Amino acid sequence: MNTEVEKCSKCQRLVKFREEVLSGSRKYADETFWRKPVTGFGDHNGRLVVVGLAPAASGANRTGRVFTGDKSSEVLVSAFHRVGLSNLSNSVSKDDGLVYTDLYLTLAVRCVPPDNRPAKAEVNSCKGYLVKELNLLSNAKAIVALGSIALDTLKLSLSDLGYKVNGMKFQHGKYYDLEKLRVYCCYHPSPRNINTGRTSVEDITDVIGEAYRFASA
């Protein structure tokens, strides 16, 4: 499935953007960007699944690994480390030795979108990959959606898998019990959310920790 994801070119706007974004940046002038769709990463037998929005321009679109190399990853992986799901407290590059235990991390949309806002058609084109992924992650007991777009895409994917998702709305810290899963809502660990005080690494750690306690009970 990962090979299929990495070869995807269904959304021409996203293909064009991922291949051009930050191409003139002096900061990354000596780096070779990934510039392909990004797959999930982690423990395929994990009981906790975390779903983010999409690759960041200076993060996964550059490094090739989900939540790696940008400010959002610093916050999120720090939270994972505090809960005991990660051997490292940050995710810097694909060869940094990072290992997730009992956790699988993935994305709602696999290519970096302009302004971090994928179009509805792009979400619909990409959700099939999340459907396949969730179907393969048979040990999952809890899923954390990072932000409203991630939750909306997750709902579409779960619906395709036969779950009843009516009434699920994003509210930070809220959870919904489905037939075999519990879905948690958590603010995205973006610099905007952190810098404005909407959330914090401690706040995100609390939600991740609560979700993992449920998943591992």
C-alpha positions as a LaTeX table, in Angstrom:
\begin{tabular}{lrrr}
\hline
Residue & $x$ (\AA) & $y$ (\AA) & $z$ (\AA) \\
\hline
Met1 & 0.00 & 0.00 & 0.00 \\
Asn2 & 2.84 & 2.41 & 0.79 \\
Thr3 & 4.23 & 1.93 & $-2.72$ \\
Glu4 & 0.80 & 2.78 & $-4.11$ \\
Val5 & 0.64 & 5.93 & $-1.97$ \\
Glu6 & 4.09 & 7.15 & $-2.99$ \\
Lys7 & 3.24 & 6.81 & $-6.69$ \\
Cys8 & $-0.06$ & 8.70 & $-6.43$ \\
Ser9 & $-0.61$ & 11.69 & $-8.72$ \\
Lys10 & $-4.42$ & 11.96 & $-8.65$ \\
Cys11 & $-4.61$ & 15.59 & $-7.47$ \\
Gln12 & $-2.81$ & 17.80 & $-9.96$ \\
Arg13 & $-2.97$ & 20.95 & $-7.79$ \\
Leu14 & $-1.24$ & 19.08 & $-4.96$ \\
Val15 & 1.31 & 17.45 & $-7.27$ \\
Lys16 & 2.30 & 20.85 & $-8.62$ \\
Phe17 & 2.49 & 22.41 & $-5.17$ \\
Arg18 & 4.48 & 19.62 & $-3.51$ \\
Glu19 & 7.05 & 19.75 & $-6.33$ \\
Glu20 & 7.52 & 23.53 & $-6.15$ \\
Val21 & 6.96 & 24.65 & $-2.55$ \\
Leu22 & 10.10 & 26.10 & $-0.88$ \\
Ser23 & 12.11 & 25.46 & $-4.04$ \\
Gly24 & 13.75 & 28.88 & $-3.72$ \\
Ser25 & 14.43 & 28.67 & 0.02 \\
Arg26 & 18.00 & 29.51 & 1.02 \\
Lys27 & 17.53 & 27.64 & 4.30 \\
Tyr28 & 17.09 & 24.34 & 2.47 \\
Ala29 & 19.25 & 25.07 & $-0.58$ \\
Asp30 & 21.56 & 22.11 & 0.09 \\
Glu31 & 18.77 & 19.60 & 0.73 \\
Thr32 & 17.01 & 17.21 & $-1.62$ \\
Phe33 & 13.29 & 17.31 & $-0.88$ \\
Trp34 & 11.11 & 14.19 & $-0.81$ \\
Arg35 & 8.31 & 15.88 & $-2.81$ \\
Lys36 & 6.14 & 12.76 & $-3.00$ \\
Pro37 & 3.05 & 11.59 & $-1.10$ \\
Val38 & 3.81 & 10.62 & 2.50 \\
Thr39 & 2.91 & 7.27 & 4.06 \\
Gly40 & 2.13 & 6.40 & 7.65 \\
Phe41 & 4.86 & 5.40 & 10.08 \\
Gly42 & 5.05 & 3.38 & 13.27 \\
Asp43 & 3.98 & 0.13 & 14.88 \\
His44 & 1.63 & $-1.73$ & 12.56 \\
Asn45 & 0.37 & $-3.70$ & 15.57 \\
Gly46 & $-0.18$ & $-0.54$ & 17.60 \\
Arg47 & $-3.31$ & $-0.09$ & 19.66 \\
Leu48 & $-3.23$ & 3.70 & 19.23 \\
Val49 & $-3.51$ & 5.46 & 15.86 \\
Val50 & $-2.98$ & 9.20 & 15.44 \\
Val51 & $-4.21$ & 10.93 & 12.27 \\
Gly52 & $-2.80$ & 14.31 & 11.26 \\
Leu53 & $-3.91$ & 16.66 & 8.50 \\
Ala54 & $-1.24$ & 16.58 & 5.77 \\
Pro55 & 2.54 & 16.84 & 5.26 \\
Ala56 & 4.12 & 20.16 & 6.14 \\
Ala57 & 6.08 & 22.02 & 3.46 \\
Ser58 & 9.25 & 22.09 & 5.57 \\
Gly59 & 8.40 & 18.84 & 7.36 \\
Ala60 & 7.32 & 15.60 & 5.70 \\
Asn61 & 7.32 & 17.05 & 2.17 \\
Arg62 & 11.01 & 17.73 & 2.77 \\
Thr63 & 12.06 & 14.76 & 4.92 \\
Gly64 & 9.74 & 12.04 & 3.58 \\
Arg65 & 8.41 & 10.93 & 6.97 \\
Val66 & 5.17 & 11.95 & 8.63 \\
Phe67 & 5.58 & 14.68 & 11.30 \\
Thr68 & 9.34 & 14.93 & 10.84 \\
Gly69 & 11.54 & 18.01 & 10.65 \\
Asp70 & 9.15 & 20.86 & 11.47 \\
Lys71 & 7.75 & 22.71 & 14.48 \\
Ser72 & 4.57 & 20.65 & 14.67 \\
Ser73 & 6.60 & 17.46 & 14.94 \\
Glu74 & 8.61 & 18.91 & 17.83 \\
Val75 & 5.42 & 19.30 & 19.85 \\
Leu76 & 3.71 & 16.08 & 18.83 \\
Val77 & 6.68 & 13.74 & 19.21 \\
Ser78 & 7.51 & 15.36 & 22.55 \\
Ala79 & 3.99 & 14.42 & 23.66 \\
Phe80 & 4.48 & 10.86 & 22.40 \\
His81 & 7.77 & 10.62 & 24.30 \\
Arg82 & 6.17 & 11.84 & 27.53 \\
Val83 & 3.49 & 9.17 & 27.25 \\
Gly84 & 6.08 & 6.47 & 26.53 \\
Leu85 & 5.17 & 5.82 & 22.91 \\
Ser86 & 8.42 & 7.10 & 21.38 \\
Asn87 & 12.08 & 6.40 & 22.09 \\
Leu88 & 13.02 & 9.97 & 21.09 \\
Ser89 & 11.54 & 13.33 & 22.03 \\
Asn90 & 11.75 & 14.77 & 18.49 \\
Ser91 & 11.50 & 13.60 & 14.90 \\
Val92 & 14.23 & 15.19 & 12.80 \\
Ser93 & 14.99 & 12.95 & 9.81 \\
Lys94 & 14.24 & 9.49 & 8.42 \\
Asp95 & 17.57 & 8.17 & 9.72 \\
Asp96 & 17.35 & 9.56 & 13.28 \\
Gly97 & 16.52 & 6.18 & 14.85 \\
Leu98 & 12.99 & 7.12 & 15.91 \\
Val99 & 10.82 & 4.17 & 16.94 \\
Tyr100 & 7.16 & 4.26 & 17.92 \\
Thr101 & 5.85 & 1.54 & 20.22 \\
Asp102 & 2.14 & 0.65 & 20.22 \\
Leu103 & 1.53 & 3.72 & 18.04 \\
Tyr104 & 0.93 & 4.25 & 14.33 \\
Leu105 & 1.00 & 7.80 & 12.95 \\
Thr106 & $-0.60$ & 8.71 & 9.64 \\
Leu107 & $-2.29$ & 11.48 & 7.64 \\
Ala108 & $-5.69$ & 12.37 & 6.25 \\
Val109 & $-4.15$ & 13.86 & 3.07 \\
Arg110 & $-0.82$ & 12.57 & 1.77 \\
Cys111 & 0.47 & 15.63 & $-0.12$ \\
Val112 & 1.22 & 19.11 & 1.22 \\
Pro113 & $-1.67$ & 21.47 & 0.33 \\
Pro114 & $-1.42$ & 25.23 & $-0.26$ \\
Asp115 & $-2.15$ & 27.13 & 2.96 \\
Asn116 & $-2.60$ & 23.75 & 4.71 \\
Arg117 & $-6.14$ & 23.60 & 3.28 \\
Pro118 & $-6.87$ & 20.66 & 1.00 \\
Ala119 & $-9.91$ & 20.98 & $-1.23$ \\
Lys120 & $-12.90$ & 18.74 & $-0.58$ \\
Ala121 & $-12.25$ & 16.83 & $-3.80$ \\
Glu122 & $-8.64$ & 16.24 & $-2.72$ \\
Val123 & $-9.77$ & 14.89 & 0.64 \\
Asn124 & $-12.20$ & 12.56 & $-1.12$ \\
Ser125 & $-9.49$ & 11.38 & $-3.53$ \\
Cys126 & $-7.12$ & 10.59 & $-0.66$ \\
Lys127 & $-9.42$ & 9.05 & 1.93 \\
Gly128 & $-9.27$ & 5.63 & 0.28 \\
Tyr129 & $-5.68$ & 5.27 & 1.50 \\
Leu130 & $-6.79$ & 5.89 & 5.07 \\
Val131 & $-9.57$ & 3.33 & 4.63 \\
Lys132 & $-7.03$ & 0.72 & 3.53 \\
Glu133 & $-4.68$ & 1.66 & 6.35 \\
Leu134 & $-7.32$ & 1.43 & 9.06 \\
Asn135 & $-8.45$ & $-1.90$ & 7.69 \\
Leu136 & $-4.89$ & $-3.20$ & 8.02 \\
Leu137 & $-4.38$ & $-1.80$ & 11.55 \\
Ser138 & $-6.46$ & $-4.54$ & 13.13 \\
Asn139 & $-5.17$ & $-4.03$ & 16.70 \\
Ala140 & $-6.25$ & $-0.39$ & 16.88 \\
Lys141 & $-8.45$ & 0.43 & 19.87 \\
Ala142 & $-8.30$ & 4.23 & 19.87 \\
Ile143 & $-7.74$ & 6.89 & 17.21 \\
Val144 & $-6.76$ & 10.52 & 17.83 \\
Ala145 & $-7.72$ & 13.03 & 15.12 \\
Leu146 & $-5.50$ & 16.13 & 15.09 \\
Gly147 & $-7.86$ & 18.92 & 14.06 \\
Ser148 & $-11.24$ & 19.18 & 12.39 \\
Ile149 & $-10.14$ & 18.30 & 8.84 \\
Ala150 & $-8.44$ & 15.14 & 10.10 \\
Leu151 & $-11.60$ & 14.23 & 11.99 \\
Asp152 & $-13.84$ & 14.88 & 8.98 \\
Thr153 & $-11.63$ & 12.69 & 6.77 \\
Leu154 & $-11.48$ & 10.02 & 9.45 \\
Lys155 & $-15.28$ & 10.03 & 9.65 \\
Leu156 & $-15.55$ & 9.47 & 5.90 \\
Ser157 & $-13.07$ & 6.61 & 6.09 \\
Leu158 & $-14.73$ & 4.98 & 9.09 \\
Ser159 & $-18.10$ & 5.28 & 7.39 \\
Asp160 & $-16.69$ & 3.40 & 4.40 \\
Leu161 & $-15.63$ & 0.68 & 6.85 \\
Gly162 & $-19.18$ & 0.39 & 8.19 \\
Tyr163 & $-18.96$ & 2.52 & 11.34 \\
Lys164 & $-21.81$ & 4.82 & 12.31 \\
Val165 & $-20.26$ & 8.28 & 12.63 \\
Asn166 & $-23.33$ & 10.53 & 12.71 \\
Gly167 & $-23.08$ & 13.33 & 15.26 \\
Met168 & $-19.30$ & 13.34 & 15.54 \\
Lys169 & $-18.10$ & 16.96 & 15.68 \\
Phe170 & $-14.68$ & 18.30 & 16.51 \\
Gln171 & $-14.25$ & 19.46 & 20.09 \\
His172 & $-10.83$ & 19.33 & 21.69 \\
Gly173 & $-10.65$ & 16.59 & 24.31 \\
Lys174 & $-13.98$ & 15.04 & 23.41 \\
Tyr175 & $-14.21$ & 11.39 & 22.45 \\
Tyr176 & $-16.75$ & 9.21 & 20.69 \\
Asp177 & $-17.30$ & 5.51 & 21.27 \\
Leu178 & $-17.94$ & 3.49 & 18.12 \\
Glu179 & $-18.54$ & $-0.24$ & 17.87 \\
Lys180 & $-14.90$ & $-1.32$ & 18.25 \\
Leu181 & $-13.07$ & 2.00 & 18.48 \\
Arg182 & $-12.91$ & 5.17 & 20.52 \\
Val183 & $-12.15$ & 8.34 & 18.55 \\
Tyr184 & $-10.57$ & 11.33 & 20.33 \\
Cys185 & $-10.42$ & 14.94 & 19.13 \\
Cys186 & $-7.23$ & 16.92 & 19.70 \\
Tyr187 & $-6.01$ & 20.29 & 18.47 \\
His188 & $-3.33$ & 20.07 & 15.79 \\
Pro189 & 0.16 & 20.82 & 17.22 \\
Ser190 & 0.74 & 23.62 & 14.70 \\
Pro191 & 2.87 & 26.66 & 15.56 \\
Arg192 & $-0.26$ & 28.83 & 15.21 \\
Asn193 & $-2.15$ & 26.80 & 17.80 \\
Ile194 & 0.84 & 26.72 & 20.15 \\
Asn195 & 1.82 & 30.40 & 19.76 \\
Thr196 & $-1.73$ & 31.68 & 20.25 \\
Gly197 & $-2.18$ & 29.60 & 23.39 \\
Arg198 & $-5.02$ & 27.56 & 21.93 \\
Thr199 & $-3.13$ & 24.47 & 23.02 \\
Ser200 & 0.24 & 23.38 & 24.41 \\
Val201 & 2.48 & 20.33 & 24.52 \\
Glu202 & 1.06 & 19.57 & 27.97 \\
Asp203 & $-2.50$ & 19.81 & 26.69 \\
Ile204 & $-1.78$ & 17.55 & 23.72 \\
Thr205 & 0.07 & 15.12 & 25.99 \\
Asp206 & $-3.03$ & 14.88 & 28.17 \\
Val207 & $-5.24$ & 13.84 & 25.23 \\
Ile208 & $-2.66$ & 11.41 & 23.82 \\
Gly209 & $-2.15$ & 9.95 & 27.28 \\
Glu210 & $-5.86$ & 9.50 & 27.92 \\
Ala211 & $-6.32$ & 7.84 & 24.52 \\
Tyr212 & $-3.43$ & 5.48 & 25.13 \\
Arg213 & $-4.63$ & 4.52 & 28.60 \\
Phe214 & $-7.93$ & 3.52 & 27.03 \\
Ala215 & $-6.28$ & 1.68 & 24.13 \\
Ser216 & $-3.93$ & $-0.28$ & 26.38 \\
Ala217 & $-6.42$ & $-1.14$ & 29.13 \\
\hline
\end{tabular}
